[in-house]
């Protein structure tokens, strides 16, 4: 059975923590876990095999930090680290006689501009290097994990989409408050990731299954694609001897995660603190269940990096456009006025402006959390803005315009036809590569 078919026909189990097991085997503080792919291969094979034998269907290679921005103190190249990691994973799979190979893609460890110095295209390039290496090594899926910034998550998903046609699973690390470190909520995550056409989306890390149950429950209400739940082994508790223990045992973990599977989660596993025993108990609790039937939700989302808006519930003809001026500072004055007036989104009209749409979008998103509606510019002018914007935008598409729908299919977005008022939610599966 192909992995994509599995997502539709049964519960897909992921593995648990890798760092936890490496530390138990002697990984030192500050040591790069990725070095073990080359230097301690037998131990990596044993760890992966234990997860396959516990019931995990998709086990992840030890490549969470294998991007060049994190490997600066590692003596091996990205290609060497990733190739060795996937070879170890394949050996474990072959020994266990079951399962698929997943490429684990974690954050760069750098803050994205404007909060930090990492440019969006630089992030895409760093992720692309890892993913190309994983594809060459023969992985079955790309799994993007532990993202706390939706802009960086977009960069990683775009890199995967532009490098391969493999299934892409993507998760973010939410806090107990149901938000990401950079402020994004569940609706913004769903809007972005469904627009980019991921195979499954959800959350990992952040907290334990009890603390995150409300957040994953919210994703189940919003998402039209399979939802992933991969929490920690409860909440960490420091011990007097310097070790860390988690506050629920394997059985309690399995019961809590299985309860969310019963409510509709279709991809489940564990993160920090979890072991093959956690996955074995989870497999015993729900591994043979049939998934709840998925359903397409009726919302038509657009979003910023912090919040989403269902535009099908808004009287869009009542939203006055901002005639974009030539000076970005003048544009921001207009934006502040609209925010003070309580507008639900910002409608930017470039038809009389020579200002680069990308410059305008980046300036606005530095000061505003509102989703964007762009119009008055042809596809060639809007492409970079749609690619790099933090979120999923709406675009006014004139009758007979072909270029803009293609861009919306590629980068995710909603088309609004001025004459009819019709809305079309373009997703990756509708668009072109």
N, C-alpha and C positions, 0 to 999 in steps of 0.2 A: 504494500500500500504506500502511495506517495504521501509525503508530509502534508501537502495541501488537502488531500482527501481525509487524512486523519483528523485535521482540524474540524471537519464537517461531520465526522462519523462517531468520534469517541473523545473521551477526555485525554488530553495530551499532558503527560507528566514531565516536568523539567527536573534538573538536578538540584542539589543544595549548595551550601557554601564550599568554596575551594580554599579561601584564605584560612578558614578555621582549621581545616585538615593540614594545611601546610605548616601552620604555626605549631600544631601538635607534633609534627615531624621535624621541627627544628628551624623553621623560617625565622630569621632574626628581624628585629625591629629595624626598619629602613632598608632592608634587603629587597631587591626586586624579585617578586614572585616569578616573573617571566624567565629569569635565568634558569630556573629549574627545568624548563622545557628542554634545554640543551644539556645541562650539567647533571640532572638527577631524573633522567627519563623514566627509569623503572618505577620510581615512586609516583610520578605523574600518571603513568599507565594504571597503576594500582588504584589510585584515587578515582580516576574516571571509571574503571571497571566496577568498582564498588557501587557507583551510582547506577550504572546500567543494570547490575544484578539486583539492586534494590527496587527496580521497576521504572526508572526514568526512561522515557522514550527519546528525549532530546537532551544530550549532555553537552556542556559548553567547553570548548578548548580554553586553556589557561592563557587567554589573550586580553583580559579586561583592560590592562594598562599597556598594551603593546603598540601604542601610537608613538611617533617619534618625539613628541613633546614630553612624554613620560619616560622614555627609554634613554635619556641622555647619559645616565650613569651606568648603563648596561653595555657590556662589551660586544653585544651582538646586534645585528641590524634588524629592522622590522621584519624583513623577509625571512631571515634565519629564525627569529623567535616564533613567527606565525607558522612557518612550515614545520618546525619541530613540534609545536603544540598540536597541530592537526594530525601529524603522524602519530603522536602519542595517543591521541583520542581515537584514531582509527584502529590502532593496535588493541586498545581496550575494548572497542566495539566488536572487533573480530573475535577476541577472546570470549566476550560475553555472548556473542551470537545474536545480537539484537540492537536496534536503535539507530538514531540519526546523529550526524555530526553538526554541532552548532559553533559558529564563530562568535565569540563574546566581544562586544565592542563597548567599552566604557568611556566616560568623559575624558577630555584632554587634560584636565587639571588646571586649566587656565580660564580666567573670566573672559567672556565675550565682550567686545566693544558694544556700547560705550562705557560700561562699568569697568571693563578691563581693556587689554591691549590686543586680544586675539580677534583678528578680522574674520568675518564669516567665510569668505572664500579660502582663507588659510585653514580654517577648521575643516571645511569640505575636503581640501586636499590631503590633510593629515588622516582623516577617516578613510578616504579613498585608497590611500597606500595600504592600510591594514586590510581593507576589504578585498582589494585586488589580490593580495597575497593569500588570503583565505580562500578565495575562489580558485586560484591556481592550485592550492593544496587539496581542494576537493570537498569543501564543506557543503552541507545540505541546506543551511539556513543562516541568515545573519540575525543575531539577537543583540539589540542595543539596550543597554541597561543603566540604571542608577543615574539618570539624567535629572538635574535640578533646574535647568534653564531650557525653556522650550526653543529658544533660538539655536542653541547648540544641538538640541535634539533634531531640529529641522535639518541642520547641516549634516548630521550623521545619516538620517534617512535619505536625504538627497544623494549623498555619496553612495549609499547602497543601491539606490535606484539607477544611478548613472553608471555603476560598475557591473551590475548583474541583474538577472531576472529571478533570483532565488526568493523564497518567502522571507519577508522581513517582519520580525517581531520586535516591538519597542515598548519599553517601560520607563517610568520616571519614579523618582524617590520622593514621595509625599510625606509631610510631617503629620503629626496627630491632628493638626488643625485643618487637614484636607487641602493644603496648599504646598506648592514647591518653594524652595528657598528663594527663588526670584519672584514669587508671588502668583504664579500661574495656578489656575484651578482645574478641576476635572473636565469641565466643558471645553476649556481652551485646549486641553490635551486631546480630547476626542476630535474637536474641530480640525486641529492641525494634522493629526495622524491619519484620520479617515480621508482627509483631502489629499494626502500623499499616498494613499492606497496601501497601507501596511496590512499584513495578513492577520495580525492580532495586536492588541494594545493593552496596557494596564499599568500595574505598579509593582515595584520591588523595593526591598530595603526600607529604610526610614524608621520602621517600628515593627511590632509584632502583629500577628493576625487579629488579635482582639482590638488593638488600637486602630487598625486600618480597615476594619470591617465596614464602617460607614462609608469610607471613601471608595472602596471597591464596589460597594452596593450602589453608590451614585454612578459609577462608570457603567454598571450593568443597565441602569435606566437610560443612559445617554447613547451608548455605543451600538452600532449596527454590525460590528465585526466581533470575533471572539475576544473575550476579556481575560487577561493574565493576572494571576495573584501569586506573588512570590515574596512573602514577608520574611522578616527575621524570626529567629527562634525565641520570640518574646522580647522583653526589654532587658538590656545588659545590666548586670549588677557586679561591681568590682569586689573582689575577694581580698582578704588581708595579705594573701601570698602574692598579690599582683596579677592573678589571673582574672578572667571575666567569666561569669556564669550568666545564664539567661533564666528568666523567671517562670517559664513553663516547660514542662517536659515533652518528650516526643509524642506521647499519646494526646496531650492537650493541644499541641500544635496541629497534629493530624485532624483532630475533631474540629478545631476552629476553621482550618482551611477547607475541610470537606463540607462544612456547613455552607460556605460560600460557593463551593462547587454545586451543591444541591440547589442554590439559588440562581445559578446560571454561569458561573465561572467555568471556562472550558480549557484553560491552560493553567496548571498549578505547579508550584515547586517551593523551594526555600532559598533564603539568602543568608545573611550573616548568622553564624552560630548553628546553622543546620548541618546535619551529617547524613550519611547514607541511611542511618536508622530512622531519621525523620521521614525520609522519602519512602522507605519501606512501610512505615506505619501509614503514611498518606496513601500509598498504593493499595494497602489492605483496606483502607477506609473508602476509597472511591475510584480506584484505578480501572475497575470494570464497568463503571456506570456509563450510560449513554448520555451525551450532553443534552442540556435543555435546548429546544429549538430556538435558533436565532431569529431575529426579526429586524427589518429595516425600520428605523425610527423616522418620524415625520419632520423633525426639525431640519432647517437649512442653516447651518452654522457659518458665521464668519468670526474671526477672532484676532486679538492682539496676543502679545506674549503673556498677558495676565488674565484676560477674560474673553468670553464668547457671547455672541448675540444670535438669537434665532431670527433671521431677517424675514422669515415667512410670517412672523407675528407682528411686524412693524409696518406702518403705513409709510412706505418709502417715498411717496410723492410729497409728503409733508417735510422731508428732510431737505433743507436748503443747501445748495452747494457753496463751497468756499472757492471763489475765483482765485486761483493760486497766484500770488504776486511774484515778482522777480526776486525779491529779497527774502531769504528764509526767516529773518527776524520778524518781518511784517506778517509772514504766514503764521508764525507762532503766536503773535498777538491775536490773530483771528481764531486760532485753535483754543486759546485760553477763554476767549469770549464764548465759544460754542460749548465748551465744557461747563462754564458757569451757567449757561442756559439749560443744562441738563440733557443735551443731545445724546442719543444712544450710540452714535457712530459719527465718524468724520467723513464728509463727502468732499473730495478734493477734485476740482475741475481744472485740467491743464490746457484747455482749448485755447486760451489767450495768453499762456505763459511759456517763457523759454526756460524756466527753471527745470533742471534735470529731475524727473520723478523720483529717482533713487535718492538724490540729495534731499528732496522734500520729505519723502517717507522716513528716512533715517532721522532727520531733524524732528519731525513730529513724534516719532516713537521714543525719542529721548525724554519727552515731557508728558506724553499722554498714554493712558492705558486703554483708550477706546479703539475698537476695530476700524478699519479703513475701507472706504468706497472710492475707487479711482475712476476717472472718466476724462474724455477729451484728449486722449493721446493714443496713437497707433501702437501696434504690438512692439515694434522696434524700440520705441521709447519706454515702454512699460516693462519689458522683459526683466531687466536687472532689478527693478523695484519689486516685481512679483517674486523673483527668485530669492532675494535677500531680505524681504520684509519679515519682521518677527510676528508670524501668525499667518492667517488665511484671509485674503482680501476679497472684496466684491468689485466687479468691474462692469461699467456700462458698455455693452457691446452693440454697436450699430448694426442694422440689418445688412446681411451680406458680408459681414466681417468674418474672415476665416482664421486670421492669425491669433486673435485674442482667445478664442475658445481652445486652440491648441496649447497656448501657454497655460491656461487655467487647468487643462487636463494634465499638464506636466508638473506644475507647481502647486496644484490645489487652489480652488477658488470658486466663486459664485458669479455667474453672469446675470445681469439684469438688462432686459430689452426695454428700451425707453418707450417704444410705441405701444407695446402690449402689456408691459409691466410684468412679463413672465420671468421667473427665476429658474436658473438651471445650476444645480450643484455639480460641478465638475470634479471628479475624483480620478485618481491615477488609473484606475481600471477602465475609465472612459477615454483617457487621453493617450498621448504618444510618449514614447521613451525620450 
